Amino acid sequence: MTLPSTYPDRNCSLARTLEVVGERWTLLIVRDAFYGVRRFGDLATQLGIPRAVLTNRLKLLVREGVLTRDDDGAGTVEYLLTDKGTALWPIVRAMMAWGDAFYSPAGAKRDLRHDRDGGLLDHDGRCEQCGAAAPVPEIRIEPGPGYQAGDSSLDPVSAMLSGSRRLLEPIAIPSTRQADERGGGTDAGR
């Protein structure tokens, strides 16, 4: 359910933004899209989100132009961030930093590095090594000092996300559950 519009003529950009990304699960879907999770089944497994909720959130994000739905015609459906979706990165990064500051006493759960030179990124996304503002495709995310490893029997997507990887780099897991993804992925885009 979207927020009711209580502002005449929608004169509040924050309220309009929350109508798109403010529902439960939505920013976590966007976060996982930055992490490279693209398939319906992988998003459902990774987030533990009810499939009907995921379907609704993906439809909204596609309709609003935050994600695109890519169907290769062979039954594989992937959701990718658009330029509009990628523009959400500073918000996602700021919320991660806020969560680390107030809810992670051992330090950042994830460190962000400039992939080009390995320098840590500050809270504004600038590389401490070269001083450049790192564009999203040049950001590497890796476990930070506050990261707590899960159990050793992680699903393949979780296992890949627990290591170091570039943002937007697709998770490449050979699919043994293609029928599951076809069903979920197809429903989510309609």
C-alpha positions in Angstrom: 0.0 0.0 0.0 1.4 3.4 -0.9 1.4 6.4 1.4 -1.7 8.5 1.1 -1.1 11.8 -0.5 -1.8 14.3 2.1 0.0 17.1 0.4 -1.9 19.3 -2.0 -0.6 18.8 -5.6 2.1 16.5 -4.2 4.2 19.4 -3.1 6.5 17.3 -1.0 9.3 15.4 -2.9 10.1 13.3 0.2 6.5 12.0 0.4 6.6 11.2 -3.4 9.9 9.4 -2.9 8.5 7.4 0.0 5.6 6.3 -2.2 8.1 4.6 -4.5 10.8 3.3 -2.1 9.3 3.7 1.4 7.5 0.4 1.7 8.9 -2.5 3.7 11.3 -4.6 1.7 11.7 -2.1 -1.2 15.1 -0.6 -0.2 16.4 -4.0 0.6 15.5 -5.1 -2.9 17.3 -2.1 -4.3 20.3 -2.8 -2.0 20.4 -6.4 -3.3 20.2 -5.1 -6.9 23.3 -3.0 -6.2 24.9 -6.2 -4.8 24.2 -7.9 -8.1 21.2 -10.1 -7.2 19.0 -10.0 -10.3 16.7 -13.1 -10.3 13.4 -13.3 -8.7 14.1 -16.6 -6.9 17.5 -15.3 -5.7 15.9 -12.2 -4.3 13.2 -14.2 -2.6 15.7 -16.6 -1.0 18.2 -13.9 0.0 15.7 -11.6 1.6 13.3 -14.2 3.0 10.5 -12.1 1.5 7.1 -13.5 0.7 6.9 -14.1 -3.0 3.6 -12.1 -3.4 5.2 -9.1 -1.7 8.3 -9.4 -3.9 6.1 -9.6 -7.0 4.3 -6.4 -6.0 7.5 -4.5 -5.1 9.2 -5.5 -8.3 6.2 -4.4 -10.4 6.2 -1.0 -8.7 9.9 -0.6 -9.1 9.7 -1.5 -12.8 6.6 0.7 -13.3 8.5 3.7 -11.7 11.6 3.1 -13.8 13.9 2.2 -10.9 14.4 -1.3 -12.3 14.1 -2.8 -15.7 12.8 -6.4 -16.3 15.0 -8.2 -18.7 13.5 -11.4 -20.2 16.0 -13.3 -22.4 13.1 -15.3 -24.1 14.5 -18.5 -22.8 12.8 -18.3 -19.4 15.5 -16.3 -17.5 14.2 -13.0 -16.1 16.5 -10.5 -14.5 15.9 -7.2 -12.8 18.5 -4.5 -13.3 18.9 -1.0 -11.9 18.2 1.8 -14.3 20.1 5.1 -14.1 17.2 6.3 -11.9 17.7 3.3 -9.7 21.4 3.8 -9.5 20.8 7.4 -8.4 19.5 5.9 -5.2 23.0 4.8 -4.2 23.9 7.8 -2.0 20.7 7.2 -0.1 21.4 3.5 0.4 25.1 4.3 1.3 23.9 6.9 3.9 21.4 4.6 5.5 24.1 1.8 5.7 26.5 4.3 7.4 23.7 5.5 9.8 23.0 1.9 10.7 26.7 1.2 11.3 27.0 4.3 13.5 24.1 3.5 15.7 23.6 -0.3 15.5 27.0 -1.9 14.9 29.3 -1.3 17.8 32.0 -3.5 16.3 32.3 -1.2 13.3 30.9 -1.1 9.7 29.2 -4.3 8.6 30.5 -3.7 5.1 33.4 -1.6 3.9 33.2 0.2 0.6 36.4 0.6 -1.4 37.4 2.3 -4.6 38.1 -0.8 -6.8 40.7 1.1 -8.9 43.1 1.7 -6.0 41.7 -0.1 -3.0 41.1 3.0 -0.9 38.3 3.1 1.6 35.4 5.4 0.8 34.4 8.0 3.3 30.7 8.7 4.2 30.5 11.0 1.1 31.7 8.3 -1.3 35.2 9.8 -1.7 38.2 7.6 -1.9 40.6 8.1 1.0 43.5 7.0 -1.3 43.0 9.2 -4.4 40.3 11.7 -3.3 38.0 10.9 -6.2 34.3 10.4 -5.8 33.9 6.7 -6.8 31.2 6.0 -9.3 29.0 3.1 -8.4 30.5 0.6 -10.9 33.9 1.3 -9.3 32.9 0.5 -5.8 33.9 -2.8 -4.1 32.0 -4.0 -1.1 33.5 -6.4 1.4 33.0 -7.6 4.9 33.9 -4.9 7.4 35.0 -5.1 11.1 31.4 -5.5 12.3 30.5 -8.2 9.8 29.4 -11.4 11.4 29.7 -14.5 9.2 26.6 -16.7 8.9 26.7 -20.4 9.2 28.8 -22.5 6.8 25.8 -23.8 4.9 24.9 -20.6 3.1 22.9 -20.7 -0.1 25.1 -19.9 -3.1 23.9 -16.3 -3.4 24.5 -15.6 0.3 27.9 -17.2 0.0 28.8 -14.9 -2.9 27.5 -11.8 -1.0 29.6 -12.6 2.0 32.8 -12.0 0.2 34.3 -9.1 -1.7 32.6 -8.0 -4.9 32.0 -5.0 -7.1 28.6 -3.3 -7.0 26.3 -4.0 -9.9 28.4 -7.1 -10.8 25.8 -9.8 -11.5 25.7 -12.8 -9.2 26.5 -15.7 -11.6 25.1 -18.8 -10.0 24.4 -21.7 -12.3 20.6 -22.2 -11.9 19.4 -25.6 -10.7 16.0 -24.2 -10.0 15.2 -22.7 -13.4 11.5 -23.7 -13.2 11.2 -21.9 -9.9 12.7 -18.7 -11.4 10.6 -18.9 -14.5 7.4 -19.0 -12.4 8.4 -16.3 -10.0 10.1 -14.1 -12.5 7.3 -14.2 -15.0 4.7 -13.4 -12.5 6.6 -10.5 -11.1 6.8 -8.5 -14.3 3.1 -8.6 -15.3 
